[in-house]
Amino acid sequence: MVVLAVVLLTISLGLVGFALDAAFHKSSEAGLHARMESLVYLVLAATEVAADGSVVVDDNPGDPRLDQPGSGVYASVHTHEYRWTSPSSLGVNLPPPLQAKAGESSFMIPSDEVDFYTFRYGVSWELPEGELLPVTVTICVDPKELEPEQKAFRTGLWRSLGATGFILVLAQMVLLTLGLRPLMSITQDIFGIESGKLERLEGNYPKELEPLKRNLNHLLDTEKANQTRYRNALDSLAHSLKTPLSVIRSSLPADASPKTVVIQNAVTDMQRLIATRLQRAAASTRRTMAQAVDVKSQVERLVLSLKRVYSQKLISINVMIEPDLVFYGEQRDLLELAGNLLDNACKYGGQQIRLSAQTLDNEDPRAGVNLCVEDNGPGIAEHEREQLLKRGVRGDERVEGHGLGLAIVLEIVSAYNGEITIKQSDLGGARVSVSLKTR
């Protein structure tokens, strides 16, 4: 807006400046016209015509510039046969004498043909015999005569317009700064909500922004309340289902008959699937303005736990996380995703595991994070990588598990509009990379 104001002011003041300059130029020419007409009368007053028609002009016609050679002001009086020129015209090539009718005058500005401002005035001079002799008085003025005053006017004009433009731009900037300060304030508060430092807008804003504040706070409160109600409903559903399943399990015979084993396995699978589906449903209710989760601290917790679980394998887990990296999402989503990836690497990989994490966009830390887990195990064949993302498919049947790890990771990634890729690691094993977007 400031740039636009500067452009518009420059154009407007420029047009005003050119208009005033043109008007002053016209006014200067009009003043010159009047002065040249006065000179004509002075020259006529000092002019005498002899009986033979010759022209005689006093040495001092009334303007000292007419006596100074090259002064820029020149006069001539001529008839059909005689012509007198002022001493100032010495060495100056004046325009050819043209006759003007008695009582008529003409004013001409410089052109390609004439280099002077020219004023002609015609009179009829009565000779002693009563004959009328046409006499024309011509005044020529060099255009340089107007340059000093025009230059002085232009200098003062553009300085004044420049100062006026500067003051107007400064005033515009002050008004815009004061007018947009509430928007800057609310922008900072919204950024605080995005970064997880604030939960709602609490500042004092002008009445024009109060509806925005009220509706945004209502949206945030509604989203938070809906998430809480949804989670409570899921917890209630899980608790309600646990009791019937426990009754079924307790009602089974204590023998190890094939039928009993089948029912027990089915009940176990149902409990596991219910827990898994409830967790995934809860993940889909993530808040738009979620709190910031420190990635490094959460990953380190997982690494310590996994080292205890797989202590017999002497696994080395190298963690490389970007400083101050945070994830704007649900904490348990991050834990479950990183936990499944690390658990799979511990199960199927070798003894060397590397986890790296960085932001997706350095300019926008809220854009999301990229998490990559690599190992030095046997790796994953290219034709098997897509199959491993399907539920129930396992990479190694000799290792205990249900084949849900990568499938759960895929659901979390999908909930955050992210991507998952499986490639070959430079460590020799698999390289699983996931991106989580918070927008």
LINLINSUL-V70563 format. One record per residue. PHI is phi in whole degrees, 0 to 359 (NA if undefined). D_LAST is the distance of its C-alpha to the last C-alpha in whole Angstrom. Layout:
# LINLINSUL-V70563
phi:PHI d_last:D_LAST
phi:PHI d_last:D_LAST
This chain:
# LINLINSUL-V70563
phi:NA d_last:30
phi:294 d_last:32
phi:298 d_last:32
phi:297 d_last:33
phi:297 d_last:35
phi:297 d_last:37
phi:297 d_last:38
phi:295 d_last:39
phi:295 d_last:41
phi:298 d_last:42
phi:296 d_last:43
phi:296 d_last:45
phi:293 d_last:47
phi:296 d_last:48
phi:296 d_last:49
phi:297 d_last:51
phi:298 d_last:52
phi:295 d_last:54
phi:294 d_last:55
phi:293 d_last:57
phi:296 d_last:58
phi:296 d_last:60
phi:295 d_last:61
phi:293 d_last:63
phi:299 d_last:64
phi:296 d_last:66
phi:295 d_last:67
phi:296 d_last:69
phi:294 d_last:70
phi:294 d_last:72
phi:294 d_last:73
phi:296 d_last:75
phi:302 d_last:76
phi:294 d_last:78
phi:293 d_last:79
phi:293 d_last:80
phi:294 d_last:82
phi:295 d_last:84
phi:298 d_last:85
phi:301 d_last:87
phi:292 d_last:89
phi:296 d_last:90
phi:294 d_last:91
phi:298 d_last:93
phi:294 d_last:95
phi:264 d_last:96
phi:257 d_last:97
phi:228 d_last:100
phi:244 d_last:102
phi:287 d_last:105
phi:295 d_last:108
phi:275 d_last:107
phi:90 d_last:103
phi:282 d_last:102
phi:258 d_last:99
phi:232 d_last:100
phi:237 d_last:97
phi:302 d_last:98
phi:296 d_last:96
phi:242 d_last:94
phi:286 d_last:92
phi:121 d_last:90
phi:230 d_last:87
phi:299 d_last:87
phi:293 d_last:85
phi:287 d_last:87
phi:263 d_last:89
phi:261 d_last:87
phi:300 d_last:86
phi:69 d_last:83
phi:288 d_last:81
phi:99 d_last:79
phi:240 d_last:81
phi:228 d_last:84
phi:225 d_last:87
phi:213 d_last:89
phi:233 d_last:92
phi:215 d_last:94
phi:242 d_last:96
phi:293 d_last:97
phi:245 d_last:99
phi:240 d_last:98
phi:212 d_last:95
phi:244 d_last:94
phi:235 d_last:91
phi:291 d_last:90
phi:302 d_last:91
phi:293 d_last:87
phi:273 d_last:86
phi:299 d_last:88
phi:78 d_last:87
phi:253 d_last:84
phi:272 d_last:84
phi:280 d_last:84
phi:298 d_last:83
phi:298 d_last:86
phi:291 d_last:88
phi:238 d_last:87
phi:275 d_last:90
phi:246 d_last:88
phi:292 d_last:90
phi:302 d_last:92
phi:83 d_last:90
phi:255 d_last:86
phi:224 d_last:84
phi:215 d_last:81
phi:234 d_last:78
phi:234 d_last:76
phi:267 d_last:73
phi:301 d_last:72
phi:214 d_last:72
phi:294 d_last:72
phi:269 d_last:76
phi:235 d_last:76
phi:265 d_last:75
phi:232 d_last:76
phi:286 d_last:76
phi:233 d_last:79
phi:234 d_last:81
phi:242 d_last:84
phi:221 d_last:87
phi:254 d_last:90
phi:225 d_last:93
phi:245 d_last:97
phi:257 d_last:99
phi:272 d_last:103
phi:278 d_last:106
phi:303 d_last:109
phi:283 d_last:110
phi:90 d_last:108
phi:282 d_last:106
phi:265 d_last:102
phi:251 d_last:100
phi:291 d_last:96
phi:234 d_last:94
phi:238 d_last:91
phi:255 d_last:89
phi:238 d_last:86
phi:246 d_last:83
phi:241 d_last:81
phi:231 d_last:78
phi:294 d_last:76
phi:302 d_last:72
phi:295 d_last:71
phi:298 d_last:73
phi:269 d_last:70
phi:298 d_last:67
phi:301 d_last:68
phi:291 d_last:67
phi:291 d_last:64
phi:295 d_last:63
phi:298 d_last:63
phi:295 d_last:61
phi:298 d_last:58
phi:300 d_last:58
phi:295 d_last:58
phi:296 d_last:56
phi:289 d_last:53
phi:295 d_last:53
phi:295 d_last:53
phi:293 d_last:50
phi:297 d_last:48
phi:296 d_last:48
phi:297 d_last:48
phi:298 d_last:44
phi:297 d_last:43
phi:296 d_last:44
phi:294 d_last:42
phi:296 d_last:39
phi:298 d_last:39
phi:296 d_last:39
phi:297 d_last:37
phi:296 d_last:34
phi:296 d_last:36
phi:296 d_last:35
phi:295 d_last:31
phi:297 d_last:31
phi:292 d_last:32
phi:289 d_last:31
phi:265 d_last:27
phi:302 d_last:27
phi:299 d_last:26
phi:293 d_last:23
phi:297 d_last:22
phi:296 d_last:23
phi:291 d_last:20
phi:295 d_last:18
phi:296 d_last:19
phi:293 d_last:18
phi:294 d_last:15
phi:297 d_last:14
phi:297 d_last:16
phi:293 d_last:14
phi:297 d_last:11
phi:279 d_last:13
phi:87 d_last:14
phi:281 d_last:18
phi:236 d_last:18
phi:253 d_last:17
phi:201 d_last:18
phi:279 d_last:20
phi:238 d_last:24
phi:285 d_last:25
phi:266 d_last:28
phi:239 d_last:27
phi:301 d_last:29
phi:298 d_last:30
phi:293 d_last:28
phi:260 d_last:25
phi:299 d_last:26
phi:300 d_last:24
phi:296 d_last:21
phi:300 d_last:21
phi:297 d_last:23
phi:290 d_last:20
phi:293 d_last:17
phi:297 d_last:19
phi:296 d_last:20
phi:296 d_last:17
phi:296 d_last:16
phi:295 d_last:19
phi:295 d_last:19
phi:297 d_last:15
phi:295 d_last:17
phi:294 d_last:20
phi:297 d_last:19
phi:296 d_last:17
phi:295 d_last:21
phi:297 d_last:23
phi:294 d_last:21
phi:294 d_last:22
phi:297 d_last:25
phi:294 d_last:26
phi:294 d_last:25
phi:296 d_last:27
phi:295 d_last:30
phi:296 d_last:30
phi:298 d_last:30
phi:293 d_last:33
phi:292 d_last:34
phi:281 d_last:34
phi:297 d_last:35
phi:296 d_last:39
phi:299 d_last:40
phi:293 d_last:39
phi:294 d_last:41
phi:296 d_last:44
phi:298 d_last:44
phi:296 d_last:44
phi:288 d_last:47
phi:276 d_last:49
phi:287 d_last:49
phi:299 d_last:52
phi:280 d_last:53
phi:287 d_last:54
phi:252 d_last:52
phi:291 d_last:53
phi:305 d_last:51
phi:296 d_last:50
phi:295 d_last:49
phi:298 d_last:47
phi:298 d_last:45
phi:293 d_last:44
phi:298 d_last:43
phi:298 d_last:41
phi:296 d_last:39
phi:296 d_last:39
phi:298 d_last:37
phi:296 d_last:35
phi:297 d_last:34
phi:299 d_last:33
phi:294 d_last:31
phi:294 d_last:29
phi:298 d_last:29
phi:298 d_last:27
phi:295 d_last:25
phi:293 d_last:24
phi:295 d_last:23
phi:296 d_last:21
phi:293 d_last:19
phi:296 d_last:19
phi:294 d_last:18
phi:296 d_last:15
phi:287 d_last:13
phi:260 d_last:14
phi:301 d_last:11
phi:280 d_last:10
phi:293 d_last:7
phi:256 d_last:9
phi:291 d_last:11
phi:288 d_last:13
phi:284 d_last:14
phi:245 d_last:16
phi:289 d_last:18
phi:290 d_last:18
phi:297 d_last:21
phi:296 d_last:23
phi:291 d_last:22
phi:294 d_last:22
phi:297 d_last:26
phi:299 d_last:27
phi:296 d_last:26
phi:298 d_last:28
phi:298 d_last:31
phi:295 d_last:31
phi:292 d_last:31
phi:296 d_last:34
phi:290 d_last:36
phi:296 d_last:35
phi:253 d_last:36
phi:298 d_last:39
phi:289 d_last:41
phi:270 d_last:39
phi:54 d_last:39
phi:282 d_last:36
phi:253 d_last:34
phi:246 d_last:31
phi:263 d_last:30
phi:254 d_last:26
phi:232 d_last:25
phi:239 d_last:22
phi:302 d_last:20
phi:302 d_last:22
phi:60 d_last:20
phi:287 d_last:17
phi:233 d_last:14
phi:242 d_last:12
phi:268 d_last:9
phi:191 d_last:10
phi:281 d_last:13
phi:299 d_last:16
phi:290 d_last:18
phi:295 d_last:16
phi:296 d_last:16
phi:296 d_last:20
phi:292 d_last:20
phi:294 d_last:18
phi:296 d_last:20
phi:297 d_last:23
phi:296 d_last:23
phi:295 d_last:23
phi:292 d_last:26
phi:296 d_last:28
phi:297 d_last:28
phi:295 d_last:29
phi:291 d_last:32
phi:287 d_last:33
phi:259 d_last:33
phi:271 d_last:33
phi:269 d_last:36
phi:262 d_last:36
phi:243 d_last:34
phi:232 d_last:30
phi:230 d_last:28
phi:241 d_last:24
phi:232 d_last:22
phi:212 d_last:18
phi:205 d_last:17
phi:286 d_last:13
phi:284 d_last:12
phi:215 d_last:12
phi:294 d_last:15
phi:281 d_last:14
phi:229 d_last:11
phi:297 d_last:11
phi:275 d_last:8
phi:295 d_last:7
phi:141 d_last:8
phi:230 d_last:11
phi:243 d_last:14
phi:240 d_last:17
phi:228 d_last:20
phi:239 d_last:23
phi:232 d_last:27
phi:215 d_last:30
phi:251 d_last:34
phi:281 d_last:35
phi:290 d_last:36
phi:83 d_last:33
phi:234 d_last:31
phi:299 d_last:33
phi:299 d_last:31
phi:284 d_last:32
phi:262 d_last:31
phi:295 d_last:27
phi:291 d_last:26
phi:293 d_last:28
phi:293 d_last:27
phi:279 d_last:24
phi:269 d_last:26
phi:295 d_last:27
phi:88 d_last:30
phi:269 d_last:31
phi:245 d_last:32
phi:280 d_last:32
phi:214 d_last:36
phi:291 d_last:38
phi:282 d_last:40
phi:259 d_last:37
phi:293 d_last:37
phi:164 d_last:33
phi:246 d_last:32
phi:74 d_last:30
phi:257 d_last:26
phi:305 d_last:25
phi:292 d_last:23
phi:295 d_last:22
phi:294 d_last:21
phi:301 d_last:18
phi:297 d_last:18
phi:294 d_last:17
phi:295 d_last:14
phi:298 d_last:13
phi:296 d_last:12
phi:297 d_last:11
phi:257 d_last:8
phi:54 d_last:8
phi:257 d_last:10
phi:222 d_last:14
phi:226 d_last:17
phi:226 d_last:20
phi:239 d_last:24
phi:223 d_last:26
phi:272 d_last:29
phi:270 d_last:29
phi:288 d_last:31
phi:281 d_last:33
phi:113 d_last:34
phi:256 d_last:32
phi:272 d_last:29
phi:231 d_last:25
phi:255 d_last:22
phi:241 d_last:19
phi:232 d_last:16
phi:239 d_last:12
phi:240 d_last:9
phi:256 d_last:6
phi:262 d_last:4
phi:244 d_last:0
